[in-house]
Amino acid sequence: MDYLYLPPTFGTSWAMKAATKTPDKKQIQSAPKVGVVSLGCPKALVDSERIMTKLRSQGYELSGTYEGADVVIVNTCGFLESAQKESLDAIGEAISANGKVIVTGCMGAEPEKIRAIHPKVHTITGPHQYENVVNAVHEVVKPVHDPYVDLVPEAGLRLTPRHYAYLKISEGCNNRCTFCIIPKLRGDLVSRSTAHVLHEAANLVKAGVKELLVISQDTSAYGLDIKYAESVFKGRAVKAKFYDLAEALGEMGVWVRMHYVYPYPHVDGVIELMAAGKILPYLDIPFQHAAPNVLKNMKRPAMQAKTLDRIKAWRETCPDLVIRSSFIVGFPGETEEDFQFLLDWLQEAQLDRVGCFKYEPVDGATSEDLNLPEIPQAVKDERWERLMAVQQVISAKRLAAKIGRIIPCIIDEVDGEGGGNARSYGDAPEIDGSVYLRNVPKKYVQGDIVNVLIEDADEYDMYGVIKK
């Protein structure tokens, strides 16, 4: 799964997967049940987890089927037209199978679109409106009289595996990229206090999480809206700044992975934390393009001409740094010269991981008002193929350079037959590759961090053996 702020594929997660304590038999029989369908990016997944945690604390049970639920919540994605279609399809499926449906998430910011197709939806709320969702659930099916709050783990309920979790540090975005409607859907940047973030992180680690994936719409801008205010965590004042937060998270003894990082100058200091082993040497940076004309039309922030020099300097500071990014081809007005500029830039940048997207028009995006020539779909398809072919060669070369090295990896799955799959520090779950293991001794389980000798690699994945 790759990212363009939001992923191009939109999986469904059922709350049934969350681990909770089992209440007594009487509670199971009397508790109302809620189904949760979560679509879109990790930020939406965190929203679903918060809703689940609140409902579970009020005594609601979580259903793994439409038929077994008293009401179904569909957390939608609304960034791309294809995402909106999938969200509408999911809503229709829930209505058909259950009938009582509450819609929330990014597409909920445009309720008229949903009502036009699905007028039977009970309630529609916008993104991160947790209390409104919970209140809507109350309207459909009231909570039990005396809920057992201790049914909820201290770290809350999650839709991710036990060994990693997404840590959302802010909502919204101050950037006004012309292809993006996120600020219209989620508003401007609203940062959480550092103490709040660190308390959540500490609870996750206490619950067994081994990898924290830091997410937001613009991680580098964290704290700007609250003027980098200090807050106290365990008796220590910590500024709401990207560097200070990264440094504090790096002291928790788990992997810390940074997503949605814009290459502002202050990112350089965080590279030094990576070089020192405080956080993972991994940056997810949504460059989106390289040609000056296209970047100007996109209104991309922090896209100075010297980006290549900065990447080179980062790698000099931290040689193990892995950079992943996403790009858009076929943006209105993109010429063949612009596209070739992007290909040449990729050859020089030598990024480790790249996702590519074909531009889609989105209602409300200002790119539709630029009066630039539209790119035919056939041209978009051809440019996508060319870019991915170039990047596959680059990725294969960079992974091949790791053959023979011993690299720390986190185990994602053990197959019970002596094998399994893991991820290196350079692989984020769902969007990057895997490290396939041919020997997993029985003493190792999901979430263990092991040293792996890399024996082989291809364009996306590596293959190796655990070394004692």
Stockholm file with secondary structure:
# STOCKHOLM 1.0

chainA/1-468         MDYLYLPPTFGTSWAMKAATKTPDKKQIQSAPKVGVVSLGCPKALVDSERIMTKLRSQGYELSGTYEGADVVIVNTCGFLESAQKESLDAIGEAISANGKVIVTGCMGAEPEKIRAIHPKVHTITGPHQYENVVNAVHEVVKPVHDPYVDLVPEAGLRLTPRHYAYLKISEGCNNRCTFCIIPKLRGDLVSRSTAHVLHEAANLVKAGVKELLVISQDTSAYGLDIKYAESVFKGRAVKAKFYDLAEALGEMGVWVRMHYVYPYPHVDGVIELMAAGKILPYLDIPFQHAAPNVLKNMKRPAMQAKTLDRIKAWRETCPDLVIRSSFIVGFPGETEEDFQFLLDWLQEAQLDRVGCFKYEPVDGATSEDLNLPEIPQAVKDERWERLMAVQQVISAKRLAAKIGRIIPCIIDEVDGEGGGNARSYGDAPEIDGSVYLRNVPKKYVQGDIVNVLIEDADEYDMYGVIKK
#=GR chainA/1-468 SS CCCSSSCSSCCCEEGGGSCCCCCCHHHHHHSCEEEEEECSSHHHHHHHHHHHHHHHHTTCEECSSSTTCSEEEEEECCSSHHHHHHHHHHHHHHHHHTSCEEEEEGGGGCHHHHHHHCTTCSEECCTTCHHHHHHHHHHHSCCCSSCCGGGSCTTCCCSSCTTEEEEECEECCSCCCTTCCHHHHHCSCEECCHHHHHHHHHHHHHTTCCEEEEECSCGGGTTGGGTTCEEEETTEEEESSHHHHHHHHTTSSSEEEECSCCCCTTHHHHHHHHHTTSSCSEEECCCBCCCHHHHHHHTCTTCCTTHHHHHHHHHHHCTTCEEEEEEEESCTTCCHHHHHHHHHHHHHHCCSEEEEEECCCCTTCGGGGSCCCCCCHHHHHHHHHHHHHHHHHHHHHHHHTTTTCEEEEEEEEECSSSCEEEEETTCCTTTSCCEEESCCCTTCCTTCEEEEEEEEECSSCEEEEEEC
#=GC SS_cons         CCCSSSCSSCCCEEGGGSCCCCCCHHHHHHSCEEEEEECSSHHHHHHHHHHHHHHHHTTCEECSSSTTCSEEEEEECCSSHHHHHHHHHHHHHHHHHTSCEEEEEGGGGCHHHHHHHCTTCSEECCTTCHHHHHHHHHHHSCCCSSCCGGGSCTTCCCSSCTTEEEEECEECCSCCCTTCCHHHHHCSCEECCHHHHHHHHHHHHHTTCCEEEEECSCGGGTTGGGTTCEEEETTEEEESSHHHHHHHHTTSSSEEEECSCCCCTTHHHHHHHHHTTSSCSEEECCCBCCCHHHHHHHTCTTCCTTHHHHHHHHHHHCTTCEEEEEEEESCTTCCHHHHHHHHHHHHHHCCSEEEEEECCCCTTCGGGGSCCCCCCHHHHHHHHHHHHHHHHHHHHHHHHTTTTCEEEEEEEEECSSSCEEEEETTCCTTTSCCEEESCCCTTCCTTCEEEEEEEEECSSCEEEEEEC
//
